[in-house]
Amino acid sequence: MANLFINQAKQYAESRPCYPDQLFQFISSMTPSHDLAWDVGTGSGQAARSLAKIYKNVVATDTSPTQLENATKLPNIRYQHTPPIMSMAELEEKVAAESSVDLVTVAQALHWFDLPKFYEQVKWVLRKPNGVFAAWLYTLPEVNNAVDDLIRRFYNNPHRDPRRLLVDDKYSSVDFPFEAVERAGSTGPFEFVTERVMEYDEYMTYLTTTSVYQKAKDNGTELLTADMVEDFRRAWNGDGGSGQKVVKFPIYLKIGRVGK
């Protein structure tokens, strides 16, 4: 998955939405201590930066060194390049020791993972009992009816990876072998929203960083044809508003804890 974004790592870092403070306040309220968090598939570190405000130390890992180069550096974040598949020995060397992590997070990436193997490692590093695992995603951005209709057309094409179906159903059907945190009442998904003010060009740059666009491009297909770009431009400007739009990204969170 990381290879999809290597060539556009800088654009990816600049165009991704930030996550709301309420999301991290909710997640961190579920962990008894705030010593160490592991952000998996950190990309350019959007989630890691917010975690670093709450947890004493954050390990942020990704399989793409190019993505990590574009991450904001903070003194309590350790960015670590990891292979796509790690042994337990590598996990201990590169990430953390057994039962030492308060929180493991995955933002917009869980659907790409080998879940049985990954969950084994999550349960190994989390503190027992009550270490917390949290995974979230955002669904298609919302601008106005005309733009939103076009982005659905943009996504619904033969190059779309079937694993994105887990995103479509908001992780409701994803395998999630964790117990509900008592304060949460269930494992979710819980809904949040983040907003970003974007110009038309920024929005189109965001589209070029999506996995569906990158896969089509790798297969020799240009999804953003001249006609499609013009359709987006008309839809963006057609409501009589300014060039800037408030773009909403609905977020869905799954959260649970390990037992003894």
Disulfide bonds with the S-S distance in Angstrom:
none
